[in-house]
Amino acid sequence: RKQRKLVEELNAELEQSVTRLAMVEERLAEVRAAMQGIPDNRELQDMYDRRDELDGQLRGEADVRVRGFRTAPPSYLINELGPPPTDRWRRERWEAMAAKIEHHRLRWAITDPADALGDRARGDRNRRASELLRDEIRRTCDELHRDRAPQRALRRAR
């Protein structure tokens, strides 16, 4: 009797295990189907490497554009940064920020002739990138025009 009861209990446990195994196998099949087309780690790394390579090319192109703008920068850069400064340090800061703006424009295919960062409603990633760049532009402009701010304040006070 005890032996029969033990065999029944073992059979019940076996049935439960078989049922759980079937459920796990079913879930694995669902996961495999959902993962079709998802790149593996190596493919993903290759994609990241290619993205970084293309980004480097865009940065190089942005630098070339800014060097070409030295004599006549486009209005969108003047609207954002003001005219290029004449002293070397400010000119280098201006050109570095202009290159970041150009990189952003190339990255997001922005062609707006007046607004350096283009249409602000072009998707979440673009919006975030634009907001971060806009903050950096503001800080750079503060640096570039630091000595001019008191003069403007004095003119307003008169």
C-alpha positions in Angstrom: 0.0 0.0 0.0 2.7 2.5 0.9 4.6 1.6 -2.2 1.5 2.1 -4.4 0.9 5.5 -2.8 4.5 6.5 -3.3 4.3 5.4 -7.0 1.0 7.5 -7.4 2.7 10.5 -5.9 5.7 10.1 -8.1 3.4 9.7 -11.2 1.5 12.9 -10.2 4.8 14.8 -9.8 5.9 13.5 -13.1 2.7 14.7 -14.8 3.2 18.1 -13.2 6.8 18.2 -14.5 5.7 17.1 -18.0 3.1 19.9 -18.0 5.5 22.5 -16.8 8.1 21.4 -19.4 5.5 21.7 -22.1 4.7 25.2 -21.0 8.3 26.2 -20.9 8.9 24.7 -24.4 5.8 26.6 -25.7 7.2 29.8 -24.2 10.6 29.2 -25.7 9.0 28.8 -29.1 7.2 32.1 -28.6 10.4 33.8 -27.6 12.4 32.3 -30.5 9.7 33.5 -32.9 9.7 37.0 -31.4 13.5 37.2 -31.7 13.6 36.4 -35.4 15.4 39.2 -37.1 16.9 40.6 -33.9 20.7 40.9 -34.4 23.0 38.9 -32.2 25.7 40.6 -30.1 28.2 40.5 -32.9 25.9 42.0 -35.4 24.8 44.6 -32.9 28.5 45.5 -32.3 29.1 45.8 -36.1 26.1 48.1 -36.3 27.4 50.3 -33.5 30.9 50.4 -35.1 29.4 51.4 -38.4 27.3 54.1 -36.7 30.4 55.5 -35.1 32.3 55.4 -38.4 29.5 57.3 -40.1 29.3 59.8 -37.2 33.0 60.4 -37.6 32.5 61.1 -41.3 29.7 63.6 -40.5 31.9 65.4 -37.9 34.7 65.7 -40.5 32.2 67.1 -43.0 30.9 69.5 -40.4 34.4 70.8 -39.8 35.0 71.3 -43.5 31.8 73.2 -43.8 32.7 75.5 -40.9 36.1 76.2 -42.4 34.3 77.2 -45.6 32.0 79.5 -43.6 34.8 81.6 -42.2 34.2 84.5 -44.6 30.5 84.3 -45.0 28.7 82.1 -42.4 25.0 81.2 -43.2 22.3 83.2 -41.5 21.3 80.3 -39.2 24.7 80.3 -37.6 24.7 84.1 -37.2 21.2 83.8 -35.7 22.4 81.3 -33.1 25.9 82.4 -32.3 26.2 86.0 -33.6 28.8 87.0 -36.1 32.2 85.2 -36.0 34.5 87.0 -33.4 37.7 88.5 -34.5 39.9 87.5 -31.6 41.5 84.0 -31.8 40.1 82.4 -28.7 36.5 83.5 -29.3 36.8 82.6 -33.0 37.9 79.1 -32.1 35.0 78.7 -29.6 32.6 80.0 -32.3 33.9 77.6 -34.9 33.8 74.6 -32.5 30.2 75.4 -31.7 29.4 76.0 -35.3 30.9 72.6 -36.1 28.6 71.0 -33.5 25.6 72.7 -35.1 26.6 71.6 -38.5 27.1 68.0 -37.3 23.6 68.1 -35.8 22.2 69.5 -39.1 23.9 66.7 -41.1 22.9 64.0 -38.6 19.2 65.0 -38.7 19.1 66.2 -42.3 18.1 69.7 -41.3 18.0 72.2 -44.2 16.1 75.1 -42.7 18.0 78.2 -43.8 17.0 80.4 -40.8 16.8 78.0 -37.8 20.1 76.2 -37.1 18.3 73.3 -35.3 15.4 73.1 -37.7 11.9 72.1 -36.9 11.6 71.3 -33.2 8.9 68.6 -33.7 10.9 66.0 -35.6 10.7 63.1 -33.1 11.8 62.4 -29.6 15.5 61.6 -30.3 15.9 64.7 -32.5 14.1 66.8 -29.9 16.3 65.6 -27.1 19.5 66.1 -29.1 18.3 69.6 -30.1 17.5 70.6 -26.5 20.9 69.5 -25.3 22.6 71.3 -28.2 20.5 74.4 -27.5 21.7 74.4 -23.9 25.3 74.1 -25.1 24.8 76.9 -27.6 23.4 79.2 -24.8 26.5 78.5 -22.6 28.8 79.1 -25.5 27.1 82.4 -26.4 27.4 83.4 -22.8 31.2 82.8 -23.0 31.5 84.5 -26.4 29.6 87.6 -25.4 30.5 87.8 -21.7 32.2 91.1 -21.9 29.4 92.6 -24.0 26.6 91.8 -21.5 27.5 94.6 -19.1 27.5 97.1 -22.0 24.1 96.0 -23.0 22.8 96.3 -19.5 24.3 99.8 -19.2 22.6 100.9 -22.5 19.3 99.6 -21.2 19.7 101.5 -17.9 20.1 104.9 -19.7 
